[in-house]
Amino acid sequence: MEFALLIVLAVAAIVVMILVLRIVIAAYQQSRRGEVPTEQQRTQIMVLGGIGLALALLSLLVPALF
């Protein structure tokens, strides 16, 4: 049970971080063209980054909970 929960949390954290990376790359490419990243991109990066961080920390705490 513990191992399955750990795998699920770790995979979820990786997926969320990949989503953040895609948004960051798009914003970086826009900034290289001289455009300013949009407020929506900044908000998405902050929210998804926080969710990914929470999932990663939760996956680290799973062994202590069981």
FENWO-V562205 format. One record per backbone hydrogen bond with DSSP energy under -1.0 kcal/mol. CO is the residue of the C=O (numbers start at 1). NH is the residue of the N-H. If there is no record, write none. Layout:
BEGIN
CO|NH + CO|NH
END
This chain:
BEGIN
1|5 + 2|6 + 3|7 + 4|8 + 5|9 + 6|10 + 7|11 + 8|12 + 9|13 + 10|14 + 11|15 + 12|16 + 13|17 + 14|18 + 15|19 + 16|20 + 17|21 + 18|22 + 19|23 + 20|24 + 21|25 + 22|26 + 23|27 + 24|28 + 25|29 + 26|30 + 27|31 + 28|32 + 29|33 + 30|35 + 31|34 + 38|42 + 39|43 + 40|44 + 41|45 + 42|46 + 43|47 + 44|48 + 45|49 + 46|50 + 47|51 + 48|52 + 49|53 + 50|54 + 51|55 + 52|56 + 53|57 + 54|58 + 55|59 + 56|60 + 57|61 + 58|62 + 61|65 + 62|66
END
